[in-house]
Amino acid sequence: MDGIDTEALKQLVLQLATIARQLDRRSALAVEHVDASTAALDRELHALSDGAGRFAREATQAVGAETREAIAQAAGGALAAFNRQLETNVQVVQAATNIMQEQRRHLLAARRTLTWRAAGALLIGSLLAVGVASYTGWRAVQQVRSAQFAQDIVHAAQSGALTRCGSTLCVKAGEPVRRYGKNPAYVLIAE
């Protein structure tokens, strides 16, 4: 039964390690996804900014010398509105980028927490496995000692040092009687 409990603990420790690896992999994938999305938003922001600059240059070149003042007034209002809209869009994209960066930081913190918890669970499982193994070993030593004592009694009975004297158990102590040094109430049996 002790062997089954140790095996079950080993299986539990292996399962916890597998779960920890899967959580770590999923967390890394989520962080990569957030990083890719942030990079894509940055590229789009730069493309929008570059496109606005090109648009302004091309519009200016298309305006002729004779109609420059009239077109400039009309285009100025449109460009101002376009620039305001573009600035609003840039602010929205920057806010989204900031939110994604914050989510990335939270995912990294959660990943670290999960890693520490998994390591703690593995440590606890290992300690439990060592404890069960130690207890099993201690019980085996106790059983061996108990078996050795029983063998000593059988040997003493077979050698005649321990026998029955009528209805009473008696011991052949030998001459002269030798006492046990740590407790003189005990007599050493001669074999």
Phi and psi in degrees as GROMACS dihedral restraints (atoms count N, CA, C in turn):
[ dihedral_restraints ]
;  ai    aj    ak    al  type     phi  dphi    fc
    3     4     5     6     1   -65.2    20    10
    4     5     6     7     1   -35.5    20    10
    6     7     8     9     1   -63.5    20    10
    7     8     9    10     1   -38.5    20    10
    9    10    11    12     1   -67.3    20    10
   10    11    12    13     1   -41.6    20    10
   12    13    14    15     1   -64.7    20    10
   13    14    15    16     1   -40.2    20    10
   15    16    17    18     1   -65.1    20    10
   16    17    18    19     1   -42.4    20    10
   18    19    20    21     1   -63.9    20    10
   19    20    21    22     1   -40.8    20    10
   21    22    23    24     1   -63.8    20    10
   22    23    24    25     1   -40.1    20    10
   24    25    26    27     1   -65.6    20    10
   25    26    27    28     1   -39.5    20    10
   27    28    29    30     1   -61.4    20    10
   28    29    30    31     1   -44.2    20    10
   30    31    32    33     1   -61.4    20    10
   31    32    33    34     1   -41.2    20    10
   33    34    35    36     1   -63.3    20    10
   34    35    36    37     1   -42.9    20    10
   36    37    38    39     1   -63.4    20    10
   37    38    39    40     1   -41.6    20    10
   39    40    41    42     1   -63.7    20    10
   40    41    42    43     1   -41.3    20    10
   42    43    44    45     1   -65.1    20    10
   43    44    45    46     1   -41.8    20    10
   45    46    47    48     1   -62.9    20    10
   46    47    48    49     1   -39.2    20    10
   48    49    50    51     1   -64.3    20    10
   49    50    51    52     1   -40.8    20    10
   51    52    53    54     1   -63.3    20    10
   52    53    54    55     1   -43.9    20    10
   54    55    56    57     1   -62.6    20    10
   55    56    57    58     1   -42.7    20    10
   57    58    59    60     1   -61.8    20    10
   58    59    60    61     1   -42.2    20    10
   60    61    62    63     1   -64.2    20    10
   61    62    63    64     1   -41.7    20    10
   63    64    65    66     1   -65.0    20    10
   64    65    66    67     1   -42.3    20    10
   66    67    68    69     1   -63.6    20    10
   67    68    69    70     1   -41.3    20    10
   69    70    71    72     1   -63.5    20    10
   70    71    72    73     1   -43.2    20    10
   72    73    74    75     1   -64.3    20    10
   73    74    75    76     1   -45.2    20    10
   75    76    77    78     1   -64.3    20    10
   76    77    78    79     1   -39.8    20    10
   78    79    80    81     1   -63.8    20    10
   79    80    81    82     1   -42.7    20    10
   81    82    83    84     1   -62.9    20    10
   82    83    84    85     1   -41.1    20    10
   84    85    86    87     1   -63.5    20    10
   85    86    87    88     1   -40.7    20    10
   87    88    89    90     1   -65.2    20    10
   88    89    90    91     1   -40.8    20    10
   90    91    92    93     1   -64.9    20    10
   91    92    93    94     1   -41.1    20    10
   93    94    95    96     1   -62.6    20    10
   94    95    96    97     1   -41.0    20    10
   96    97    98    99     1   -62.9    20    10
   97    98    99   100     1   -43.9    20    10
   99   100   101   102     1   -63.6    20    10
  100   101   102   103     1   -41.7    20    10
  102   103   104   105     1   -62.8    20    10
  103   104   105   106     1   -42.8    20    10
  105   106   107   108     1   -64.4    20    10
  106   107   108   109     1   -42.1    20    10
  108   109   110   111     1   -64.4    20    10
  109   110   111   112     1   -41.1    20    10
  111   112   113   114     1   -63.4    20    10
  112   113   114   115     1   -42.7    20    10
  114   115   116   117     1   -64.2    20    10
  115   116   117   118     1   -40.7    20    10
  117   118   119   120     1   -63.4    20    10
  118   119   120   121     1   -41.7    20    10
  120   121   122   123     1   -63.4    20    10
  121   122   123   124     1   -41.0    20    10
  123   124   125   126     1   -61.7    20    10
  124   125   126   127     1   -42.9    20    10
  126   127   128   129     1   -62.3    20    10
  127   128   129   130     1   -42.8    20    10
  129   130   131   132     1   -64.4    20    10
  130   131   132   133     1   -39.4    20    10
  132   133   134   135     1   -61.4    20    10
  133   134   135   136     1   -45.1    20    10
  135   136   137   138     1   -66.2    20    10
  136   137   138   139     1   -38.8    20    10
  138   139   140   141     1   -63.6    20    10
  139   140   141   142     1   -41.8    20    10
  141   142   143   144     1   -62.0    20    10
  142   143   144   145     1   -43.9    20    10
  144   145   146   147     1   -64.2    20    10
  145   146   147   148     1   -44.3    20    10
  147   148   149   150     1   -63.7    20    10
  148   149   150   151     1   -41.6    20    10
  150   151   152   153     1   -62.9    20    10
  151   152   153   154     1   -39.7    20    10
  153   154   155   156     1   -64.9    20    10
  154   155   156   157     1   -40.1    20    10
  156   157   158   159     1   -64.8    20    10
  157   158   159   160     1   -44.4    20    10
  159   160   161   162     1   -62.3    20    10
  160   161   162   163     1   -42.6    20    10
  162   163   164   165     1   -59.5    20    10
  163   164   165   166     1   -44.3    20    10
  165   166   167   168     1   -63.4    20    10
  166   167   168   169     1   -42.4    20    10
  168   169   170   171     1   -64.9    20    10
  169   170   171   172     1   -44.9    20    10
  171   172   173   174     1   -67.6    20    10
  172   173   174   175     1   -37.5    20    10
  174   175   176   177     1   -65.4    20    10
  175   176   177   178     1   -38.4    20    10
  177   178   179   180     1   -66.6    20    10
  178   179   180   181     1   -40.5    20    10
  180   181   182   183     1   -69.1    20    10
  181   182   183   184     1   -30.5    20    10
  183   184   185   186     1   -74.3    20    10
  184   185   186   187     1   -20.9    20    10
  186   187   188   189     1   -73.3    20    10
  187   188   189   190     1   128.2    20    10
  189   190   191   192     1   -81.1    20    10
  190   191   192   193     1   166.1    20    10
  192   193   194   195     1   -67.1    20    10
  193   194   195   196     1   -38.2    20    10
  195   196   197   198     1   -74.6    20    10
  196   197   198   199     1   -34.8    20    10
  198   199   200   201     1  -103.5    20    10
  199   200   201   202     1    12.9    20    10
  201   202   203   204     1   -59.3    20    10
  202   203   204   205     1   -46.4    20    10
  204   205   206   207     1   -67.2    20    10
  205   206   207   208     1   -43.2    20    10
  207   208   209   210     1   -68.5    20    10
  208   209   210   211     1   -45.2    20    10
  210   211   212   213     1   -68.3    20    10
  211   212   213   214     1   -36.1    20    10
  213   214   215   216     1   -62.4    20    10
  214   215   216   217     1   -39.2    20    10
  216   217   218   219     1   -65.9    20    10
  217   218   219   220     1   -46.2    20    10
  219   220   221   222     1   -67.9    20    10
  220   221   222   223     1   -43.3    20    10
  222   223   224   225     1   -70.0    20    10
  223   224   225   226     1   -32.0    20    10
  225   226   227   228     1   -59.6    20    10
  226   227   228   229     1   -43.9    20    10
  228   229   230   231     1   -64.7    20    10
  229   230   231   232     1   -42.3    20    10
  231   232   233   234     1   -66.0    20    10
  232   233   234   235     1   -42.4    20    10
  234   235   236   237     1   -66.2    20    10
  235   236   237   238     1   -37.0    20    10
  237   238   239   240     1   -63.6    20    10
  238   239   240   241     1   -43.3    20    10
  240   241   242   243     1   -64.4    20    10
  241   242   243   244     1   -42.3    20    10
  243   244   245   246     1   -63.0    20    10
  244   245   246   247     1   -42.7    20    10
  246   247   248   249     1   -64.6    20    10
  247   248   249   250     1   -40.3    20    10
  249   250   251   252     1   -62.0    20    10
  250   251   252   253     1   -44.5    20    10
  252   253   254   255     1   -63.3    20    10
  253   254   255   256     1   -41.5    20    10
  255   256   257   258     1   -63.8    20    10
  256   257   258   259     1   -42.9    20    10
  258   259   260   261     1   -63.7    20    10
  259   260   261   262     1   -39.2    20    10
  261   262   263   264     1   -61.7    20    10
  262   263   264   265     1   -45.0    20    10
  264   265   266   267     1   -63.5    20    10
  265   266   267   268     1   -39.2    20    10
  267   268   269   270     1   -63.7    20    10
  268   269   270   271     1   -41.3    20    10
  270   271   272   273     1   -64.1    20    10
  271   272   273   274     1   -40.3    20    10
  273   274   275   276     1   -63.2    20    10
  274   275   276   277     1   -44.0    20    10
  276   277   278   279     1   -64.9    20    10
  277   278   279   280     1   -40.5    20    10
  279   280   281   282     1   -65.8    20    10
  280   281   282   283     1   -38.6    20    10
  282   283   284   285     1   -64.0    20    10
  283   284   285   286     1   -42.2    20    10
  285   286   287   288     1   -63.5    20    10
  286   287   288   289     1   -38.8    20    10
  288   289   290   291     1   -64.0    20    10
  289   290   291   292     1   -42.1    20    10
  291   292   293   294     1   -63.4    20    10
  292   293   294   295     1   -41.0    20    10
  294   295   296   297     1   -63.3    20    10
  295   296   297   298     1   -42.6    20    10
  297   298   299   300     1   -66.5    20    10
  298   299   300   301     1   -36.0    20    10
  300   301   302   303     1   -63.8    20    10
  301   302   303   304     1   -41.3    20    10
  303   304   305   306     1   -63.5    20    10
  304   305   306   307     1   -42.2    20    10
  306   307   308   309     1   -63.3    20    10
  307   308   309   310     1   -37.9    20    10
  309   310   311   312     1   -62.5    20    10
  310   311   312   313     1   -43.0    20    10
  312   313   314   315     1   -62.8    20    10
  313   314   315   316     1   -40.5    20    10
  315   316   317   318     1   -65.8    20    10
  316   317   318   319     1   -40.0    20    10
  318   319   320   321     1   -63.8    20    10
  319   320   321   322     1   -40.9    20    10
  321   322   323   324     1   -64.0    20    10
  322   323   324   325     1   -41.0    20    10
  324   325   326   327     1   -64.8    20    10
  325   326   327   328     1   -42.2    20    10
  327   328   329   330     1   -64.2    20    10
  328   329   330   331     1   -38.0    20    10
  330   331   332   333     1   -63.4    20    10
  331   332   333   334     1   -44.6    20    10
  333   334   335   336     1   -62.0    20    10
  334   335   336   337     1   -42.7    20    10
  336   337   338   339     1   -61.5    20    10
  337   338   339   340     1   -46.1    20    10
  339   340   341   342     1   -63.0    20    10
  340   341   342   343     1   -38.7    20    10
  342   343   344   345     1   -63.7    20    10
  343   344   345   346     1   -44.3    20    10
  345   346   347   348     1   -65.2    20    10
  346   347   348   349     1   -40.7    20    10
  348   349   350   351     1   -65.3    20    10
  349   350   351   352     1   -41.4    20    10
  351   352   353   354     1   -63.8    20    10
  352   353   354   355     1   -41.9    20    10
  354   355   356   357     1   -63.3    20    10
  355   356   357   358     1   -40.2    20    10
  357   358   359   360     1   -63.4    20    10
  358   359   360   361     1   -41.9    20    10
  360   361   362   363     1   -64.5    20    10
  361   362   363   364     1   -39.9    20    10
  363   364   365   366     1   -64.1    20    10
  364   365   366   367     1   -40.4    20    10
  366   367   368   369     1   -64.2    20    10
  367   368   369   370     1   -45.7    20    10
  369   370   371   372     1   -62.7    20    10
  370   371   372   373     1   -43.6    20    10
  372   373   374   375     1   -61.0    20    10
  373   374   375   376     1   -41.3    20    10
  375   376   377   378     1   -64.7    20    10
  376   377   378   379     1   -42.9    20    10
  378   379   380   381     1   -63.1    20    10
  379   380   381   382     1   -39.7    20    10
  381   382   383   384     1   -63.7    20    10
  382   383   384   385     1   -42.3    20    10
  384   385   386   387     1   -62.7    20    10
  385   386   387   388     1   -42.0    20    10
  387   388   389   390     1   -65.2    20    10
  388   389   390   391     1   -41.4    20    10
  390   391   392   393     1   -61.6    20    10
  391   392   393   394     1   -44.6    20    10
  393   394   395   396     1   -65.0    20    10
  394   395   396   397     1   -41.9    20    10
  396   397   398   399     1   -64.2    20    10
  397   398   399   400     1   -40.4    20    10
  399   400   401   402     1   -64.3    20    10
  400   401   402   403     1   -44.0    20    10
  402   403   404   405     1   -62.6    20    10
  403   404   405   406     1   -42.6    20    10
  405   406   407   408     1   -61.6    20    10
  406   407   408   409     1   -42.4    20    10
  408   409   410   411     1   -64.9    20    10
  409   410   411   412     1   -42.7    20    10
  411   412   413   414     1   -61.7    20    10
  412   413   414   415     1   -42.9    20    10
  414   415   416   417     1   -63.2    20    10
  415   416   417   418     1   -38.6    20    10
  417   418   419   420     1   -64.5    20    10
  418   419   420   421     1   -41.8    20    10
  420   421   422   423     1   -62.7    20    10
  421   422   423   424     1   -42.3    20    10
  423   424   425   426     1   -62.1    20    10
  424   425   426   427     1   -41.0    20    10
  426   427   428   429     1   -67.2    20    10
  427   428   429   430     1   -37.8    20    10
  429   430   431   432     1   -65.4    20    10
  430   431   432   433     1   -42.4    20    10
  432   433   434   435     1   -62.5    20    10
  433   434   435   436     1   -41.7    20    10
  435   436   437   438     1   -63.2    20    10
  436   437   438   439     1   -41.7    20    10
  438   439   440   441     1   -65.9    20    10
  439   440   441   442     1   -37.7    20    10
  441   442   443   444     1   -64.5    20    10
  442   443   444   445     1   -41.0    20    10
  444   445   446   447     1   -62.5    20    10
  445   446   447   448     1   -42.8    20    10
  447   448   449   450     1   -62.9    20    10
  448   449   450   451     1   -38.4    20    10
  450   451   452   453     1   -65.6    20    10
  451   452   453   454     1   -38.7    20    10
  453   454   455   456     1   -62.5    20    10
  454   455   456   457     1   -40.7    20    10
  456   457   458   459     1   -65.4    20    10
  457   458   459   460     1   -43.3    20    10
  459   460   461   462     1   -62.4    20    10
  460   461   462   463     1   -43.1    20    10
  462   463   464   465     1   -62.9    20    10
  463   464   465   466     1   -43.2    20    10
  465   466   467   468     1   -63.0    20    10
  466   467   468   469     1   -38.4    20    10
  468   469   470   471     1   -69.0    20    10
  469   470   471   472     1   -39.8    20    10
  471   472   473   474     1   -69.7    20    10
  472   473   474   475     1   -33.6    20    10
  474   475   476   477     1   -81.6    20    10
  475   476   477   478     1   -10.1    20    10
  477   478   479   480     1    91.0    20    10
  478   479   480   481     1     0.5    20    10
  480   481   482   483     1   -72.3    20    10
  481   482   483   484     1   -25.8    20    10
  483   484   485   486     1  -125.4    20    10
  484   485   486   487     1   122.8    20    10
  486   487   488   489     1  -152.9    20    10
  487   488   489   490     1  -178.2    20    10
  489   490   491   492     1  -102.2    20    10
  490   491   492   493     1   137.4    20    10
  492   493   494   495     1  -116.4    20    10
  493   494   495   496     1    85.8    20    10
  495   496   497   498     1    75.8    20    10
  496   497   498   499     1  -120.6    20    10
  498   499   500   501     1  -101.0    20    10
  499   500   501   502     1     6.2    20    10
  501   502   503   504     1  -113.2    20    10
  502   503   504   505     1   146.3    20    10
  504   505   506   507     1   -82.2    20    10
  505   506   507   508     1   132.7    20    10
  507   508   509   510     1  -132.4    20    10
  508   509   510   511     1   160.6    20    10
  510   511   512   513     1  -127.2    20    10
  511   512   513   514     1   136.4    20    10
  513   514   515   516     1   -88.8    20    10
  514   515   516   517     1   112.5    20    10
  516   517   518   519     1   -94.1    20    10
  517   518   519   520     1   -25.5    20    10
  519   520   521   522     1    91.9    20    10
  520   521   522   523     1   170.7    20    10
  522   523   524   525     1  -118.3    20    10
  523   524   525   526     1   136.2    20    10
  525   526   527   528     1   -68.1    20    10
  526   527   528   529     1   162.3    20    10
  528   529   530   531     1   -71.7    20    10
  529   530   531   532     1   127.2    20    10
  531   532   533   534     1  -105.7    20    10
  532   533   534   535     1   135.3    20    10
  534   535   536   537     1  -103.8    20    10
  535   536   537   538     1   152.3    20    10
  537   538   539   540     1   -73.3    20    10
  538   539   540   541     1   127.5    20    10
  540   541   542   543     1   -62.4    20    10
  541   542   543   544     1   -37.2    20    10
  543   544   545   546     1   -80.0    20    10
  544   545   546   547     1   -23.7    20    10
  546   547   548   549     1  -148.0    20    10
  547   548   549   550     1    97.5    20    10
  549   550   551   552     1   -66.6    20    10
  550   551   552   553     1    -7.7    20    10
  552   553   554   555     1   -69.7    20    10
  553   554   555   556     1   -17.2    20    10
  555   556   557   558     1   -97.1    20    10
  556   557   558   559     1   141.1    20    10
  558   559   560   561     1  -106.7    20    10
  559   560   561   562     1   136.4    20    10
  561   562   563   564     1   -79.8    20    10
  562   563   564   565     1   136.9    20    10
  564   565   566   567     1   -88.0    20    10
  565   566   567   568     1   134.2    20    10
  567   568   569   570     1   -85.1    20    10
  568   569   570   571     1   132.5    20    10
